[in-house]
């Protein structure tokens, strides 16, 4: 057998070639195929170039169990102290939630829809268990916790009716720290517990084990409750992003955390260096003094003590300071060194950090100097697709819909709604994105409706409004204008797009010119 495809014959191949040629051929063919498979992926090669690349084949939950707590703590520290991290989190919350993802009942019965929406509006105002905000404020806080801390838990609570409340449901938010990570049970029983989440024998979640008080709270350690309590899974909405098959979440900026920390440290170090250079104005020196001869012992190159203008040894640099050496006969002024390329290097680092947070660089940094209309629009379109995906595949099914289901069930138990009402009869309306070119976008929407590619209701809902409410308001405004014999050029019933009067329109000159409305 000759050397083939760059795979040499080894000793076993040579021995088998003489004893069992057919088996030797099969073995060598398998070796050639394996060599090709390995070489097909450069990242899978083993050698000097990848010797320091340490990887582990752990599950997502195993990795989160090992690093989740410290990732949450470090990300919160960055958000508290680093302006780039704080802005990145705020941009994500602003775009994913904004003023709120609003529900509308869609039962097919207008009167029932109106009743459900009115009940939810009342519930929305008073649903916060802690009494700080409304349902849309809870949405924003839950998403902020998911982005900053990796996950958020919404707890179903009940409170007696009163103060005009028709539905006794309340929502309590808890951080991921409340989950008892140490609660582990892998016994042979039907239930098992991993990282504070209980599963049945089929792998479905059945309960959450949570500390009633935050483990890092400020309450007295003797009054703080350190024993986790079991909370049935149907009373908990667990919001987190799934990037693998996992049951716990991690902060969004983990890919940028090291870079963000290093960039902040470099920025502070560079600032201290520049301040130190700028603080020292001049050296008053002798003929044999070398400017670079100041040692940590505050002496010059020849052992002469260096002092300030008052004769005190120099121990720290101060703005405007002049240093004196013994036997001084000359003055040498300090010239701080210039640092070229800082803007370009800083901009590159901030782009990397923005990519780690999945936000456009311009929105995180506020730097629009190198962008134009086309580049802004292209970047925002991709960002909006990510936000759409997050709204419809994570926030709505994992937080909004469970709360709506709880609301419908609570209203049914109170006799406010029919018991056979399906909680799935709801339509969610995320906040609309601000248009980069409003006139152009409106014209495109109108062309789609006229061509039959979309309906007016779809376009209204895409802007975050209720089509039914819009039509009712439009009808009321039109009737009011007719009663007052008023014609506006924004009324397409009476004025064409070009500004001319529509044909075959009744004369309103005698329809109440006094301004009194007719019922």
N, C-alpha and C positions, 0 to 999 in steps of 0.2 A: 504494500500500500504506500502510495506516494503522499508527500505533504500536500494538503489541499485546503483552499480557502483560508490560509493563514493559521490553521490549527494544526500544530505538529503532533506526530505520533508519540504517545508516551510508552512507557515500558509495558504496561498491560496490553495496549494495542498491539505491540510487536509480538508479545507472547501469544495472544489470542489469534493473531494472523496465522501462526503456524499450527495451532491446535484446533481452532474452530473459526474458520474464515467467515462464515455467514454471521456468526455472533459478533465477530470483530467489526464487520461492516455496519451492523445495527448500532453497536456502541459508538463507533466513530461518527456515524450520521447524527446521532443524538447530541454528541459533543459539538459538532459544527452548528447544529440548529440552536443550541443553548448559547453558544458564543455570539451568534448573530442577534439573538434576542437581547442579550446583555448589552451589546454594543449599540443597539437601537436607541437607548436612552443614555445620553451623556451623564445625566444626573444620577443614574443608577450605577455608574462605574465606581470601582474601588481602587484607590491609589493615593499618591501624595496629595493630589489636588482636592480630594474630598476626605482626607484623613481626620480633619477637625470637625467634620459635619456629623454631629451626634443627633440621632433620631431615636424615637421610641414608638413602638406600635401599640400605644395605649388607646383606649376608647376616649371619646370626648368627655364623658362624665368622670373618668379617672383623672384626666388632665385638669379638669375644672376643680375636682376635689382637692388636688394637690396645690393649685395656684389661685383658685377663685377668690379667696379671702384677701390675699395680698394684692391681687389685681384691683379689687374694689377699693381698697385703702389707698393705693397709689394713684388711681385715677381720680378719686375724690380730692386728694391732695393737689394734684395738678389743676383740677378745675377751680379749687379755692385760690390758688396762688399764681397760676400761669394764665395770662390774658388770652393766649391763642387757644388753649384748651377750653376756657370758659366761653369764648366766642363760638367755637366749633359746636359745643353742646347746645348753645342757645340757637344757632342756625338750624340744627336738626330738629329741635322742638318746635321752632317757629314754622318750619315747612311741613312737618309731619302732622302737627295738630293745629297750629294757628289759633283761630277763634273757636275751633272745635269741630269734631266729626259728628254731624247731626243726623238723628234718625227720623224717619217718617213712616207712619203705619201704612201698610199697603194690603188691606184685607179685601179690597174690592167693594166695600161699602163706605160711601163718603161720610155718612153720619157716624159710623163706628170709627173710622179713621180720625175724624175730628175729636171724638171723645177720648181716644187713646192718646192722641197728641197733646190734648189739654192736660190729661192726667200726668203724662211724662214731663210736661213743662213745669207742673207744680212739684213733681218729684225731683226734677233737675235742680231746682233752686235750693233744696234742703237735704240733698242726698249725702253730703259729706258728714261722716261720723264725727269728725272733729269740729265741724261747723265753720270751716274757714272759707270754703269756696263752693262752686256748683259742680255739676257733672263734667262740664268742659274743662274746668280747672283741674279736676281729678285726672282727666285724660292727659293734660299737659304734664302734671306731676308724675304720672305713671310712666309716660314716655321718657321724661327726664331721668327717672330712676333706672329705666331700662338702658338708656344710652350711657349714663354715668356709672351705674352700679351693676349693670348686666341684667337685672331682672327686677320685677316688682310684683307684689302679691296684693290682690284685692279680696277683701273678706266680706262676705254677706252678713249684714247685721240687721236686727229688727228692733224697732223702737215703737212704743205705743203711739197710736194716732192722737193728734191734738194740734192745736195752733193752726187749724185749717189744713193739716196734712191728711190726704186721703189714703196714701200708700205708706205703710210703716217701714218700708225698706230703707236701709242706710248702707253706705259703702265705706269700709275702712281700708286704707292703704298701708302696707308694711314693706319695709326694705327686705332685700334678700338675706340680710344678716339675721333675720328672725328665724330662718330655717335652721334646724338643729343638724349641722353637718356631721356631728359625731354620732347621730342616731343611725346605726347600721345593724341590720339583721339579715343574715343569709341562712337562716335555719331551714329545716325541711318542711316547715309549715306552709300553708297556702299563701300567706302574706310575707313579703320581704320588704325591708326598709333600706334605702340607700340615700345618703346625704339629706336625710330628713323627709324624704318622699316615700310613701308606702305604695306598694304595687301588689296586685293579686297574682295568682298563679299564671294568668295569661299575659301579664306585663302591663295591664291597664292601671292607671293611677287610682288609688282608692282613698288616700288621705295625705295630709301634710302635717308633719310634726314641727310645731313652731313655739318659740319662746314668747310668752305674753308680753314681756318687756324687752326692749332692745338690749342685747348683751353689752353694748357700749354706752348705756344710758347714764345719766347723772344722778339717778335716784340712789338712796342709801342701799349699800350692798346687802344689808340685812332684810330690807323690805323688797328688794328686787327678786323677781321670780325666775330662777335659773332652771326650772324643770320644764321641759317642752311639753306641750299639750297637743293632743290629736285633733285635727280639724278635718272633717269629711271633705273629699275632693269636690263634691258638688256645691260646696260653699266657698270655694276658692277659685279665683281667676288668676292664672300664673302667666304674666307677660314677660317674654324674653324672645330674642332672635335665635332661630335654629340655623346654624351654619353646618352642622353635622347632625347625625342621629343622636340627640342629646336631650337631657331633661333639666339642665340648669344653664344659665346664661353667663356671659362675660361682658365687660364693658366694651363699647364699640371701638375705642381708640387704642386697643392693646397693640396693634401693629405700629403705632406712632409713639407709644409711651417712652421708649428708650431715646428715640430721636428728639422728642420734645423736651425731655429732661436734659439731655446733653446740650441741646441748642440753648436752653435757658441758662445752664451753667456757663457755657462759652460766652454768652452775651453779658452775664454779670462779671465774669473774669475780665473780659475785654474792657468793660466800663471801668472797673477798678484800676486796670493798668493805665488807661488813658487819664483817669483822674489823678493817679499818682504822678504820672509824667507832667501833667499840667500844673501840679501843686508846687513843684520846685522851680523857682524862677532862675536862680543863678548860683554859681559857686564863686566865692572869693578865695583865691588860691595863691600859692607861691610859685616860683619859677620851676621848681622841681616836682610839682604836683601833677599827677595824671588824673584826668577826669574820671577814668574808669576805676580808680583805686579805692573807692569807699567800700570798706568791709563791714560785715555785720556788727563789729565792735565799735562802730562810729569812728574809725581812724582812717587816715589817708594811706596811700601806698607806702609811706615811710614811717608809719606809726604815729603821725601827728593827729591829735584829736580834732574832729570836725564838729563845730558848734553852730548854733543859730546866731542871730544878731545880738542876742542878750548874753551870749557866752554859755548857754546851756547845751549839753550834749544832745545831738539829734537822735530822737527815739521814734519819731513818727513824722510823716510828711503832712504839711498843712498848706492850704492855698496861699500863694504869694510868698512862700518861705525862701530865704536866702541863707545858704550854708557857708560858714567861714572855716578856713584851715589856719593853723598857726603859721605865722610868718607870711601872711597873705600879701601879695603885691599886684595881683591881676584879677580880672573878673571874666568868668566864662558863663555865658547864658545857655540855658537848657533849651534844646530844640526837640520837642516831642516828635517821635517818628510817625510818619504817615502810614495808614493801613489801606492799601488798595484792594479793590474787589470785594469789600465787605457787603455792599448792597447786592451784588450778583450772587455771592455765596449765601447770604441770608435768605434771599428770595428762593433759591433752589431748595434750601432746607425747609422753608415754610411750605413749598409745593409738596415736598415729600410728606410732611406732617398732615397737610390737608388731604392728601390721598389716603393716608391711614385712617382719617376720620370720615372719609367718603363725602366731603363737602368741597365745593369749588374753592380754589385758592383765593379768588377775589372776595368771596363772601366771608371767608375766615379772617383774612388779613386786612380787608378794606382797601386793598391796592388795585385800582382799576386803570393804572397808568399805561399798562401794556396790552390793554384789551380794547376791542372795538365791538360794534353791534353784532357782527356775524359770530365772532368768537364767544361773546357773552351768551348769545342765543344757543349756540351749539352746546356750550358747557351746561347751561341751565336745562336744556332739554334732557340731557343724560341724567342730570341730578334729579329732575322731576320724575323720570321713569323709575329711579331707585325709590323715591318717596312714594310714588303710586304703589309699587310693589310692597313696600313696608306697610302702608295703610291697609291695603286689601288682603294681604297674606299674613299679617302679624297682628297689627293693632286691632282691627275690626273683629276678626274671629277669636282672638285670645283675650280681649278685654271688653270691647264695646258690646258684642253680641251676648256674652255671658251676663253682663249687667242688664241688658234688655230682657233676657230670659227671666232673670230674677224679678225684674219689675213686673212683667206680665203675670208671673206666678203669684206674686204678692197681691197684685190687684185682683186676681181671680179669687184668692182666698178671702179677700175682704168683700167680695160680691160686687166689685166695681166693674168687672168685665166678665163676659160669658166664659164658662168653664171650658168650652170646646174651642176657644180661640187659639190659633196656632201662633206661637211666638216667632216663627220664622217669617211671618208676613210683615216684613219691615224693609225699608230701603235706606241705606246709609249714604250721606252726602259729605264727603271730605271737603275741606275749604278749597276754594279755587285758587289757582296760581295767578299772581299779578301778571298781566300781559306785558311783554316787552314792546309790542306794537299794537295797542288796543284797536285802532281803526282797522288795521289789516286783519286782525283775528276776528273781529265782529263781521267783517265782510265775508270772510271764509266760512264762518258758522252759518250766516244767512244763505250762502250759496249751497252749502250742504243740505240745509232744510229744504230749499226750493228744489234741489235735485232729487230729493227723497232719500238721501244717504243717512239722514238722521231726522229726529222729530224735534219740535220746539221744546217739548218737555225734557228731552235728553240734554239739550243745550242749556236749559235753565238749571237743571239739576247739576250739571257739570260746573256751574258757577256757585254752587253751594246754597241755592235757594229752592224752596218748595214750589214746583210748577202749579199746584192747585192754589196756593196762596197768591202767587203772582197773577193767575188768571182772575181770581176773585177781586184782587185789588185793581186790576186793569178794568174789569167790568164796572166796579164802583166808580173809578175815576172817569170812565167814559160816560156813564150815566150822569154823573155830576156835571161834566162839561156840557152835555146835551141839555140838561135842565137849565143851565145858565146861558145857553145859546153861545157857547164859546167853541172856537175851532182853533186848534193848535197844529202847527206844521209837523209835530211829532205823532199825530194821530193818523195812522195809515188808512183808517176807514174813510177819511175825508180829504187827505192830502197825499198825492202821489210822491214817490221818491224824488222826482225832479222838482217838486215844489208846487205843481199845479193841482187844482181841485180835482178830486175823483169824480167821474161822471155818475149820474143818477143818484146823487146824494140829496136827501130831503133838506128843504130850507128850514133853518133853525131860528130865523129872525123873529118869529112869533112864539117861540117856545120858552118864554120866561126870561125876558131880557132884564127884568128887575133884579135878577140874582137870586130869587127865591127858588129853592129846590122843590121839586114835586116828588112825592113818594110813589 
